[in-house]
Amino acid sequence: MDATIKKQLEITAVRVRMGIIEGTFNAKSGHPGGSLSISDLLTYLYSVKMNVNPAYPDMAQRDRLVLSKGHCAPALYSILAEKGFFPKEELKSLRHIGALLQGHPCISIPGVDMSSGSLGQGISVANGIALAGKIDNADYKVYTILGDGEIEEGQVWEAAMFAAHYKLDNLVAIVDNNGLQIDGKISEVCSPEPITDKFAAFGWHVITMDAHDFDDIERAFDEAEKISGKPVAIIQKSTKGKGVSFMEDKCSWHGSAPNKEQYDQAMQELNARINELESK
C-alpha cells in the first residue's frame, strides 16, 4: 500500500476511535470495546473499498454494509460522520431520546443500510440483499460484520449454508475475532473455534487477516475481490478496545462507557497517536 494512503487511513481510524469515545462518553452507555476493534476495518471499507456517496446515500448502485453486531453502532456512526453522511456533532447525542443516533443502527440514519442488533440476524439480511443483487444483475457488493461471540448463534450457520448454496459471490462476511464477548472469553463461554474451518466446511472461501494492519487488510480484500462462485468470509484477528490502552483486551469494556477521567485519558492517548502519525 502507498505510504501516503496508509498514513491517511491510520489517521482516519484514530479519528473514528475518538468519535466512539465521544459518543459513548456523552451517552453514558454503549459498547466501546467491540467498536474500537472494527475501526480500522470500517475505515478501509468506507475510504477505499466501498462505492458510497454521502451526497446520495440511497443511490441504487451503492455497495451495502450490514453491521450484524449492531451494538457496535458507535463505530459505524463515527466513520459515517467522518465521511460526511451527517455532522460529527451528532455523535455527542448518541442514545439520547429523540436523537438521530440510537443504540443500534437504524435505516432512518443516512448511510445505514439495515436496522440491526439482534445477534445472528444481520448476516441473513445480508444474504437477502446479495441475492436481490444477483436477481437484478446489479454489480454492488454486500459486506456484513459479525462478532465472534455472535457466531455462536445457530442462525448464522443457516445463513452460511444459504449463501454457499446460492453462490453469493457478491457477499463478504467479516468476523471480528477479538476473542471476547459480554460474558468473558469466547473460548470459555461457548467456543466457535475453529472459525475458519467451519466457514470452509459450509462452502465459503476463507481469508484471515490482521485487523489492525492496513497492508494486510488490503491484501485480504484484494484476494476477496478475485473470488467467484462462492461467498467470502474474512476472519480478522483483532484486539477488543484497540487504541485505548486501558480498554485493550478487557471484557469489562464490552458494554461500559468511560467516565470523565477515562474519557480524558482516552482522548489524550488518541490525540497523541494522531500527532505521532502526522509528524512522520
C-alpha angles and dihedrals in degrees: 000000000000109000094228093051091046092051092051091048091051091051092047091050090054090051089051088054090050089054090052092053091045092052099045092043093053092043092048085217141055141092114291100159100065091034091059092049093059097042095100092046093051091045091055095044096050096037101042118004112037126075101225134138123199090205089059105026093167099047110146096231096052122121113248132228125195114192097210090180088060096173086076090068092127089073094048092047091049096053091044089053090048090053094049103253088131136349119288088232087075089071090070091062095053111151093001117139110268094008124135094239116061131179095276131031116277127190090231087074115089109253096018112119100186139021103235145162107112096109116243096020100086096071090052090054089047088054090055093049091048093048090050088053090053093049091049093045087235120160100217123122125227121215125188128184121209133182120237089235089049093060089068083081113101093220089068091064093046086055091047090054092047094050093051093045092054093042094235097187089161089069126088119183117195118199113204099218102191092141097234136094134174094281098043138274115003087225089063102035101049113321116222091189135162085049096168093051092048095054090044090052089054090055103262128137104242128208129177125208145172104255093210102046114083093199090057092043090054091048091053095049092044088056091047090053091061097054120103132177098030140051121260127233118196114195107201118198105218143165118241109234092017114185099024110084100212093046098049116117092350118134090201089072093060092098108001127109122221120251121225095275092047091045091054092048093047093049091047091053093046093047089050089052092052091049089050092051094045091052093057 
